[in-house]
Amino acid sequence: MLEMIKNAFRVKEIRNKILFTLFMLLVIRIGSNIPVPGVNTSFFKDIFDRFKDNDALGWMSSMTGGSLEQMSIFALSITPYITSSIIMELLTIAIPLLEEIQKEGEEGRRKIAEYTRYVTVALALLESTAMAIGFGNQEFLKEFNAVSVIVCIFSMTAGSAFLMWTGERITESGIGNGISVVLLFNIVSSLPNDFNALYERFIQNSRGPAFSIMYVAIIILVMFLLVMLSIILEGARREIPVQYASRIAGRSSYASRDSSIPLKVNTAGVIPVIFASSIMSLPIIILQFMDQMNSPLGNALSFLSSNAWFRPDRLFDNIGLLLYIFLVIFFAYFYTSITFNPNEVANNIKKQGGFIPGIRPGSETAEYLSRLLNKIILIGAVGLSIVAIIPIAISGIFNIGRISFAGTSLLIVVGVTIETIKQIQSQLVVRNYKGFLID
């Protein structure tokens, strides 16, 4: 790892890309501390402090790098872009016209990316308008008038659009994978607060040096275990062998060859966890904003909050844990079903003269892929649930409170870090080949 970093900085082209990326991230950090004009910056901070044990708010804070709590111009962060990308991915499957555009190669992908930008700006405009008008007369704005509302809306919308532009620039002129790098940077920026919470809970108030050392060792062991599980889950793949027979097309002949279809065990990434957490947290957030958590309805729905799980005095609320696991598995199957089509893959293999050993081309191949995919999805969803639940279990058993750097965040950090390392390694390999050819 260190050797790779040294080699990367020795190559001027890659070094410039890394420095450009670091500069853009520095700009983001500076912008995260510039407040929106005319906004009461303590408004959302008070809300986050009041509902500090809400896991959904912790996730929002982590995604925005704390910008939402500070009500900076980057308060919306890149969440509108992420939502827009998911929407466009679903629409591409649901709308045949968009599906045809996507199949047009590079030009089609460019059009889809352009549509994604438009949807991103529209979502940012919608979210900022809802915040400015919805909370404007609740001391969110220092002066609730048309000018303050317009300034607030355009400031947050422009901030979100700028982050989207920054991510694209990192992709083009930096180390690549720009949007994911921005998201990674936001999540990592919340680490000091998480470590401070762990320090105050276990080290500062411990009963002596021996207990402090034991707590530090346990924290390191748990973090190491989570990172290892995340790496395994991110890298696990099932290779499906495919053989292509020799064929003649026009004046060209193609020799027989062996290939494979790599199916990720965690086929849906962190999407199932995000969807499950959002659905279960929405009623709790609404009740908290309405100050109805102590009402009969609030008490009845308390099991939806992950802070009630793994509590010895609230065993019944663990029914919410079972519901959470069910939703993670359900969304893993649902999201994979709309992003991976076994029939289409089987037809493509058949058209190219390929076949899976022991399986007939066509419908039997599609059925085989479906059966195999169902098993893989279940394994990946269970693994995803374990990684997401371990921090929740520790938080509930030891009464730590909200930790934004939870399983979902860790999966994103590990996934983006691995992908970024691969990007740098591939650029180094290309550079070495170029040097070899020139020499």
N, C-alpha and C positions, 0 to 999 in steps of 0.2 A: 504493500500500500504506500509506504513512505517512498520506496524506490520509484513507484509510478509517479508520485507527485514531483519528485526531483526531476525525473525524465520529462515530465510535462512542462516544467518551468525552464528546462534547458532549450526547448523548442520555442522560438520566438513567436510563431503563429499561435500556438496553443497557449503560451504565456499571456499573450495579449487578449485572447478570448477569456481566460480566467480572470484577468485584471478588469476587463470590461464588465464581466458578470458581478464581480465584487463591488465595482463602482455603482452599478445599477441597484444592487441591494442596499448600498449605503444611502442612495437617494430615497429608496423606499423607507428606510429607517428614519431618515430626516422628515419625510412627509408624514410619517405616522405620529409625529409629535407636533404637527401644525394643526391647530383647532379650526373647525369650521366657523367662519365669521358669524357672530350674532347668536351662537349656541351656548347654552349652559353646559359646560364640559363635565360638571359633576352629576348631571341628571342620570345618565346611564350607569355611571360608577356607583351611585347610590342603589340603583336597581340590582346591579350585580352583587353588591355587598348584602342587600336584603335577601336575595335569593341565591346566596353563595353555594348552596348545596345542590343546585339544579344542574344536572349533567348536560342538558341541552345548552344552557347559557355558557357552561364551561367549554363546550365544543365550539360555540360561536366565538368566544373570546380567543380560543386557540387558533381558529381559522383566520381571524383578523389580526392576529399578533398583538392583541390588546388595543387596537385602534378604535374599536367600537366603544370600549369603556372610556377612552379618552376623547371620543367624538372628534377624531381628526378627519382631515379631508379624505383619508383612506379608510373610513369607518366601514364601508361596505366590502372592502378588500376585493378579492377576485371571486367571491361567492356567486355574483351574478353570472360570471363567465362559466363557472363550473356547472351551475344550474342550466345555463343556456346550452352547454355542450351535451348534457344529458338529454335535454329536450330535443335537440336536433338529432341526436343518435336514435331516439325513439321515433321521431317523425320520419326519419329516413327509412325506417322499416315499415312504418304505417302508411306512408304516402308513396305510391309507385313512382311519381315524377321525381321526387328527391332521391329515390333509390337508383333511378336511371342516371341522374346527374352524378351521383357518387361513383358510379361505374365508369365514368368517362375518363378515368385516370387522373393525372395531375391537375388538369383543368377543372374536372369535377370536384376534386378535393378543395381547390382554391375557391370555387363558388360556395361550397358548404361552409368553409371557414369564413367567408364574407357574410353569409347569412347568420352565422353564429355571432359575429360581431354586432350585427344589427339587433339581434335578440338580446345580447348582453346589455347594450345601451338602453333598450326598452325596459328590461328588468330592473336595471339600476335606477332608471327614471321612476319606475313604478314604486320601488322600495323606498327611495328617498322621499318621494311625494307622500307616501303613507306615513313615514316617520315624521316629516315636517308638519303635516296637517293633523295627524292623529295625536301627536304629543305636543304640538305647538302651544296649545292653551293650558298645558300642564307643567309650565315652567321649563320646558325643553328649550324654547326660544326665549331670549331675554325680552324681546318685543315681538308679540304675535301680530304681524301685519304682512301685507302682500310682499313687500320688499324683502323682509327677513325670510319668508317662506321660499321665495324664488332663489335667493342667494344660497340658502341651505340645500335646496334641491339640486341646483347646478353645481355646487361645490362637491357634493358627494358623488353625483353622476360623473363629473369630470375626473374625480379621483379614481373611481372604479375603472373608467375608460383608460386612464393613464397607466394603471397597473396592468391592464390587458395589453396595452401597447408595449410596456416594459417587458412583459413576459415574451411577447413575440420578438422583440429585439434581442433578448437573451438567446432565444432559439436560433435566430439568424446570425447574430454576430458574436454570441457568447458560447458557452459550453453546450448549449442545446437544452431541450426539455424545459423551456422557459417558464411556463405557467406552473408546472410542478415544482420548479426550483423556488419560485416566489411563495408558493404554498408551504414548502418545506421551511423556508426562512421565517415565515410567520409563526409556524408551530414551534420551531426551535427558540424563537425569541421569548416564548412563554416559559421556557425551562427554568430560569432563575426564580420565578415566583413559585413554581412547583417544588423546587429543591428547598426554598426558604420555608414552605409549609411543612415539608418533611422534617426539616431541621428543628423547627419550633415544636413539632409534635413529638419527636422521638429523642432528639439530642439535647436540646436546651432544657427540657423539663424531665430529663431522665433521672434515675435514682442514683447514678454514680458513673464513673468512667467505664466500668465493666459493662454496664447496660448500654452505654453509648456505643462502645465498640461492637457489641452484639447487634444493635440496631443497624449500624452502618453496614456490617457484614450481611445482614438479612436484606437490606435495601439493595446492595450491590448484587447479591445473588438473584433476587427477583428481577431486577433490571436485566441482568445477563440472560436469565431464562427467557424473559419476554423477547429480547432481541434475537436470541437463537431460534425461538419458535417462529418469529416473524420472518426471519431469513429463510428458514425451511419452508414455510408456507408460501413465501414469495417465489422461491426457486423450484419448488416441486412441480414436475411435469410427467405426463404419461405419453411416451412416444408410441405412436401407432405406425407400424411399418407399412410402406406402400411400394409396390413394385410396378415399374412401367416397362411394357414389352417394347421391343424394337419395332419401328414403323417407318413408312416412307410417305412423306407429304410433298407432292409435286416432285421437284428435282432434289429435294433435301431428304436425307435419311437420318433417323435418330436411333442411336443404340439403346439397348435395354439398360435401365439404371434402377437403383434402389433409393428410396427417399423415406420420409416419415412425416407424420402430422403431429406436432407438439401440442398437447392439450394441457393447459395449466390446471393444477389441482384447485387453486383458488381462482376459478374462472371469472368471477364477478368482481374481484378486487375488494375494496372497502365499501362498495355501493350498498350491499345488504345491511351492513352495520349502520351506515348513515340513515338509510330509509327506516330501519326498525327503530333507531333511537329517536328520529324526528317524529314518527307517528306516535310513539309512546309518550314523548315529552310534550307534545302539543296541548293535550288537555290540561296538564299540570301548569304549563306556562300561562294559559288562558285563565285558570283559576287563581293563580298567584297575582296576575295583573288586576284581577277583579277582587282581590283580597278575600277569596272564598275558600282558602285551603282548610280553614277550621270548620267549615260548614259540613253538614251531613254528606253532601256530594263529594267534597274535598277529602273527607276521611275515607269514603268508600273507594275513591280512585287513587289513594296514596300508594297502592301497590305498583302503580305505573312508574313511579320514581325509582331509579336505581339506587338512590341513597337509602331506601327502605329495605334493600335486599341484604342478606347475610347478617342481619341484626338478630342476636339471640332473643331479644325481647319482642321481635316482630316476625315471627316465623310464618304467619299466614301471608304476609306481603311477598314472600318468595314465589307466590304464584305468578307474580309479574316477571320473575326470572324465566320461568317456563314459557310464558308468552313471548318474551324477548327472543329466546332461542328459537322458538317456532317461527317468528317473523324473519329472523336472520336466514334460516333455512329456506323459507318460502321465497324471500326476495332473491336468494342465490339461484334458485331454480327459475324464477320468473325472469330475472335479468339475463341469465344465460340463454334462456329459450328464445329471447328476442334478438340476441346478438350472435348466436351460433345456430345455423340451420343445417342439420345433418343431411337433409335431402339435397340441398344445394351443393354441399361438400361432396356427397356421393356422386352427383351428376357431373361435377367438375372432374373428379377422378376418372369417371367412366369416359368422358369426352377426350381426355388426354391419354387414353389407353392404359390406365393404371388399375390396380386392384389390390385389396388387402389380402395377404396370404390366407387361404382357407375360407375366404368369404367371396361369394359371387358379387360381381359389380351390379350397381343399380339399387333396387329396393332392399335387398338383403344387407348391403353395405350401410344404407341409411339406418336400418333397424339395429345393426351392430353398433354403429356410432351412438345412437340414442341410448341403448342399454349401457354402454360404457360411460357415456357422459353422465347419466343419472347417478352412477356409482361415484364417479369422480366429484361431482357437485356436492354430494352428501359428505364425502370425506373433507372437501375444502370448507364447506359450511360449518361442520363440527369444529375443525381447526380454527376457523375464523371466530367462532363463538368462544372457544377456550381463551384465545388471545385477548378478546374484548372483555371477557368476564373476570380474568385474574385481577386486574387493577380494581374492578368494582368490588370483588370479594375482599381484597386487602383493605380497601377504603371502608367497607361496612364492618368487618371484624374488628379493625383497630380504630374505627371512628376518626379517620383522617380528614374527611370532608372532601370537597371537590378538588380533583386533580385533573387539569386540562390535558396533561400529557398521558392520556389513557391508551387503551389498546388500539383504537382507531387511528389516533395520531401516530402511534408507534409504527403501525403498518404502513402509513403514508411515508413516514420518514425513512424507514428501511427500504421500501420500494423505490422511492425517488433517489436515495443515496446509491443503491445498486445500479439503477439505470444511468445515473450521472457518471459513475465510475466506468461503466461499459462505454459510454459516449467518449470519455477521455481516452480509454484504452484503444477504441477503434480509430480515433484520430491519430494516436501514436503509431498504430500499425500501418495506417495509410501513409503517414509521414515516412516511416521506415521503408516501405515499398517504393515510395517516390525516390528516396535517397538511393536505394539499391539500383533502381532503373537508371537514374541520372549517372551514378558512378559507373 
